[in-house]
Amino acid sequence: RRAAMALSKLSGDEQRIILGQLCNPLEPRLVVYFSSASSELRALLTPALLQQLRADHDAAIALCLKMGMRSCKRLREAKMLDWLNRGLSAADLATLGKLGSVLPVLETLVLYEISADLDGVQRLAAGLGT
């Protein structure tokens, strides 16, 4: 109860920052769990935001499966990724770039992809840079 009371005292901007940090494509349940316990977060979690999170999660699952990982947990907990010629598309590289901020233990990324075009590499770099 105290946490909900403290959250209600935060500004709308602060609440949106918290919501943004909870929107993790590798663990989408977190934002759902927290928003079910907080009316403030629940109000900010719009259907459009949920739909985007679902699409991002589906893309993350597809990337994990393409890389031979059975779950997003393996990607989330990876310290090193060594992906050589896995047939990654520009969309796959963009997805990997988006996931950079939710890979807290990743120390090394070795990526060698003959099929990668300039657009895919730029999208990867743009995602990792944010």
Helices and strands as residue ranges (DSSP letters): H 2-8, H 12-22, H 29-37, H 39-44, H 47-66, H 72-76, E 80-84, H 90-99, G 100-102, E 108-112, H 118-128
